[in-house]
Each structure stands twice: as C-alpha cells, then as structure tokens.
Amino acid sequence: MIAAHADWSVDPRKRWVSIARRRRKARGGGVEWRAEAPRPVGDPAALTAGLLAEGVPLAFGLDLPLGLPRGFAATRPEVDFPAFLRGLVARPDFFLVSPTLETVSPERPFYPARGIKGMTRLAHATALGLADAAALSRLCDRATAERPAGAPVFWTLGANQTGKGAIGAWRDWLAPALAKGAPLALWPFQGGLHALLAPGRAVLAEVYPAEAMRHLGVTLPGSKRLPHARRAAAGALGAAMARLAVRPSAALAQAMEDGFGLDAAGEDRFDSQLGLLCLVAVLDGLRPDFIPDDPWVRGWEGWVLGQTALPAGWPTEAMLAAL
C-alpha cells in the first residue's frame, strides 16, 4: 500500500507531498512503513498516475476542502459532492473570485479578490442566500474542543483561507479528472477509507494538519513558520513515527533535524509530513475511520480524516443516528 499526503497551496511552489510505502519487515515479521522526504507535487495527475502504476492501493490525503456547506448544497440539483465536482468542468465562471459583493452568487461564490473596508463574512453569506456567517462553514470547519476553526470553503482572503487552494485543485485537477473517468474515489462520499482501497484506484481524503498535529502529540514552541520551532518538534515527530511503525529515509530524518528547511516552503514540507502520519494512523486502525452519521456530511460536506470531535453545541453521534 502507498500513503501520500499533499500540503496544498495556491502557489504550486508551495505544494509538497510526503509519501510512504507499507511493506513486510525483512526480519521478525510484521509490516512497517518506509517514508520519504517531502518532494514537490508537480503535476498532481501525473503524480497520482505514477503512484498508481506501482499496482497497489493508494490513499492520498489532501490539505484542501473536499465538500460544500450544507446550506449551499441544499440549492444544488446534483445528488452529491462528487457529481457536483464533475459538473464544474462546464462552469468555468464558478471559479472567478468576486472583487465585490455585487458579483457574488451561488454560481460565483468565491470572495473576496482583495481586501475591502467594511467587508464581512455575514455580507458574503447573505449574498449567497445563506442564513448567517456560520452557514459558510461545513461541520468539519467549525472549532472543536481539540482545535480552532478552519476557514470557510469560499473565503479567499488572508493567511487562514482555503478558497484559493480549493479553486486550484478543483478547477485544474479534480473536476477534469473526474469528468474524464479517472480512477479517483472521494472519501467519505463514496464509502469508508478501507472499503474504497483497491489496486489501480486513488482514494482521496481531506486531512487537516492542525488536527493531525494534535492526534500525533506534536507541539511547537512558536509558529510553524519558524524553522527553530519545527526543529524543536523533531523529537515528538520521531516518537510519533516510532509508534506508527514508520521508518524515515535518511533524507527525511535529516529534514526533520533541520526543521524541514529555512525557506518559506519549510512549513509546507512539515505539514505534508503531519498529514502523512495522520493518514497512516487511520490506515493501520490506530485512529478510527470516523464519519458522522449525518447525510449532509456523507453526501455533501465531507469530513476531516481522523477527526472524531464534533463542534460544541452540535448533536452527539447517538442523536445524529436518531435523526
């Protein structure tokens, strides 16, 4: 089996992927993962095709939104998010980022193209026909007891935004690939992770490094943008790898000691490794393949792989199951 995780950015130079292969140990029986140092993603379709050519199941984590908020999805005629995504090849204007609220609509939801005095997420939500600013977020975007909130899918401004990454991945890779029948399966919309894995198919799942870091027990003495903070996390990262039976290559071990580099892409290489380990934990059953029993999550919103905490104030799993 192959596990890969790509830290995504609107800038292709900041897209990095970490890859590990699960193999039987040469001695003593059992299996282990051999992990490589992060490398540039390059053409994601070519990367995926090359990994699939090895003839084993491929689990591919992505640090970008896979899904739509339920209030927005309720207006769509498609049956689910994968069908919606396939159809975007015929709707290029969907990806145009609106400079003002006057051009925001369900057919052009991404906003804003630049900062404007007085703009608010409430106004953005209203322009999309949503009830309030909270309706811009999916269930998995909301804050939990374990981590702060992620950014709404359609918001494209600031450091904590995911909209531009979604545009780049959906428009330039996923929508065209799905429309052409590429062997891609989207978790959790098409089933559980393990059930979807098969040779010749890439199973794509949303992974959130901020969530993964907490699962792995990795803490930072400062911002992950700082090389010294990433270097300080090398011990905890190595301990997590040992627990997960992940053996780093010499190049990866050195990258960890070096804090994944001094350049601006160091945080992206670091995040790609966090996401990879989160994926490995779920693949090996050390974290559950949890999906809330909520039809909106399973059909449209999606979920973050490995996340088990629901946002405060939302129904418990038992309550959701009874709906």
C-alpha positions, 0 to 999 in steps of 0.5 A, spaced: 500 500 500 502 507 498 500 513 503 501 520 500 499 526 503 499 533 499 500 540 503 496 544 498 497 551 496 495 556 491 502 557 489 504 550 486 511 552 489 508 551 495 505 544 494 509 538 497 507 531 498 510 526 503 509 519 501 510 512 504 510 505 502 507 499 507 511 493 506 513 486 510 519 487 515 525 483 512 526 480 519 521 478 525 515 479 521 510 484 521 509 490 516 512 497 517 512 503 513 518 506 509 517 514 508 520 519 504 522 526 504 517 531 502 518 532 494 514 537 490 507 535 487 508 537 480 503 535 476 498 532 481 495 527 475 501 525 473 503 524 480 497 520 482 498 516 475 505 514 477 503 512 484 498 508 481 502 504 476 506 501 482 499 496 482 497 497 489 492 501 493 493 508 494 490 513 499 492 520 498 490 525 503 489 532 501 490 539 505 484 542 501 476 542 502 473 536 499 465 538 500 460 544 500 456 547 506 450 544 507 446 550 506 449 551 499 448 544 497 441 544 499 440 549 492 444 544 488 440 539 483 446 534 483 445 528 488 452 529 491 459 532 492 462 528 487 457 529 481 457 536 483 465 536 482 464 533 475 459 538 473 464 544 474 468 542 468 462 546 464 462 552 469 468 555 468 465 562 471 464 558 478 471 559 479 472 567 478 473 570 485 468 576 486 472 583 487 465 585 490 459 583 493 455 585 487 458 579 483 457 574 488 452 568 487 451 561 488 454 560 481 460 565 483 461 564 490 468 565 491 470 572 495 473 576 496 479 578 490 482 583 495 481 586 501 475 591 502 473 596 508 467 594 511 467 587 508 464 581 512 463 574 512 455 575 514 455 580 507 458 574 503 453 569 506 447 573 505 449 574 498 449 567 497 442 566 500 445 563 506 442 564 513 448 567 517 456 567 517 456 560 520 452 557 514 459 558 510 462 553 514 461 545 513 461 541 520 468 539 519 470 547 519 467 549 525 472 549 532 472 543 536 474 542 543 481 539 540 482 545 535 480 552 532 476 553 526 478 552 519 476 557 514 470 557 510 470 553 503 469 560 499 473 565 503 479 567 499 482 572 503 488 572 508 493 567 511 487 562 514 483 561 507 482 555 503 478 558 497 484 559 493 487 552 494 480 549 493 479 553 486 486 550 484 485 543 485 478 543 483 478 547 477 485 544 474 485 537 477 479 534 480 473 536 476 477 534 469 479 528 472 473 526 474 469 528 468 474 524 464 473 517 468 479 517 472 480 512 477 479 517 483 474 515 489 472 521 494 472 519 501 467 519 505 462 520 499 463 514 496 464 509 502 469 508 508 477 509 507 478 501 507 472 499 503 474 504 497 482 501 497 483 497 491 489 496 486 489 501 480 484 506 484 486 513 488 482 514 494 482 521 496 481 524 503 481 531 506 486 531 512 487 537 516 494 538 519 492 542 525 488 536 527 493 531 525 498 535 529 494 534 535 492 526 534 500 525 533 502 529 540 506 534 536 507 541 539 511 547 537 514 552 541 512 558 536 509 558 529 510 553 524 513 558 520 519 558 524 524 553 522 527 553 530 520 551 532 519 545 527 526 543 529 524 543 536 518 538 534 523 533 531 523 529 537 515 528 538 515 527 530 520 521 531 516 518 537 510 519 533 513 515 527 516 510 532 509 508 534 506 508 527 511 503 525 514 508 520 521 508 518 524 515 515 529 515 509 535 518 511 533 524 507 527 525 511 530 524 518 535 529 516 529 534 514 526 533 520 533 535 524 533 541 520 526 543 521 524 541 514 528 547 511 529 555 512 525 557 506 518 559 506 516 552 503 519 549 510 512 549 513 509 546 507 514 540 507 512 539 515 505 539 514 505 534 508 509 530 513 503 531 519 498 529 514 502 523 512 502 520 519 495 522 520 493 518 514 497 512 516 494 512 523 487 511 520 490 506 515 493 501 520 486 502 525 490 506 530 485 512 529 478 510 527 475 511 520 470 516 523 464 519 519 458 522 522 452 519 521 449 525 518 447 525 510 449 532 509 456 530 511 456 523 507 453 526 501 455 533 501 460 536 506 465 531 507 469 530 513 476 531 516 480 524 516 481 522 523 477 527 526 472 524 531 470 531 535 464 534 533 463 542 534 460 544 541 453 545 541 452 540 535 448 533 536 452 527 539 453 521 534 447 517 538 442 523 536 445 524 529 443 516 528 436 518 531 435 523 526 
